[in-house]
Amino acid sequence: MQSGVEQVKEVIQENIWSNILEFFRIEILSFDSGGNQIKITVGLILLVIFTFAITSIFLRWTRMFLTRKLQENDRLKFISVFKFIKYLVYLIVVLLTLSSAGIDITILLTASAAFFVGLGLALQELFQDMIGGLFIIIDKTLLVGDIIEIEGRVGRVIEIKLRTTRVLTRDDKIMIIPNHKFISDIILNYTQNHITTRESVKVGVAYGSDTLKVKTLLLECAMDQIGIEKKPKPFVLFEDFGDSALIFALHFFVTDSFVDPKIKSQLRFKIDDKFKSNNISIPFPQRDVHMFYPNNSSLDKPNPDE
C-alpha cells in the first residue's frame, strides 16, 4: 500500500508537475539586448498577469477606503486622479516583476532616465496643481459657494476641478486659479466658518459736530439699509481725530459679501442725505497758504525809470 502511494507521488512529481514547469518555460519571444539574452516565457506572462490582478484589487480597496466619506462629485474627481496613480503603480509592478524574473532592467531604466527627468520637470507645476486639488477635496478647505479674496480680488467659487478652481469675480469675469495657489499662497476665505461677514463704512464730520448725534444717524442709516443684518447689531466706532475731520466707522454684518460694494454704496447715499438734513457737514481737506516776500525783494524797490 505504501509503495502504491509513493508511485502515485512520483507520477505526479515527474509527469504532471514537470509538464506544468515545462509549460511555464515555453518561450514566446527571445531577443538579444546588449549581449544579454532576454526570454519572454509563458510563466513570466502569467506572473505579470497575476501581479496585475493582485495590484488592481489592492488599489480598488485603497480607493474605496479613501473615498468612502467624500461626496459624489469629489469622489469622481478623486477617481480620475487615482487612475493616473494606478498606471504609475502598474509600471512599477511590471518593472519589479521583470527584475524578479531575472531580466536586467537597468538598460531600460538608463535609456528612459533622461526622458522621465525631462517629463517630470515639464509636468512639475501640473503635479503641484493636482496635489493641491486633492488637498482641497479631502480636507474641505474650499467649497463651492465660498467667497474668497486672492491677489486683491474678491470672487465666489463656482467650480473646483482637479487642476484649477474657477471663481466668479464681482465684475462678472471668470478667474481661473491653479490649485497650488491654495497651498503656497495666503487666501482669505470670507465664508469658511459662517456665512456672515463684518463690513464697515468710514466717514468724517467737521470739528464741532455733535458726535452722539452723528452716531445715532449712522445707526439709523444702517438699520434702514436692505442687506444689513439686524443681529448682530451694527455699531459705530469713533476712530480718530483727523487733520480736517472727526473720523467715524460704521460697522455692520452682511450675509453676502459678494455684493457688499453695492450695499456700501447705497449706505453712503443714505448717510450723505441724513447728514445734509441734520446740518452735519462732511469736510474736505483745507490748507491755508501764506505768501511773503523777502525785505530785499526787487518788488519793494522803486523803479528809477518811473
Beta strands, then each sheet from edge to edge (+ up, - down):
strand 1: 27-33
strand 2: 36-41
strand 3: 147-150
strand 4: 153-160
strand 5: 164-169
strand 6: 174-178
strand 7: 188-189
strand 8: 197-205
strand 9: 235-241
strand 10: 246-254
sheet 1: 1+ 2-
sheet 2: 6+ 5- 4+ 3- 7+
sheet 3: 8+ 10- 9+
end
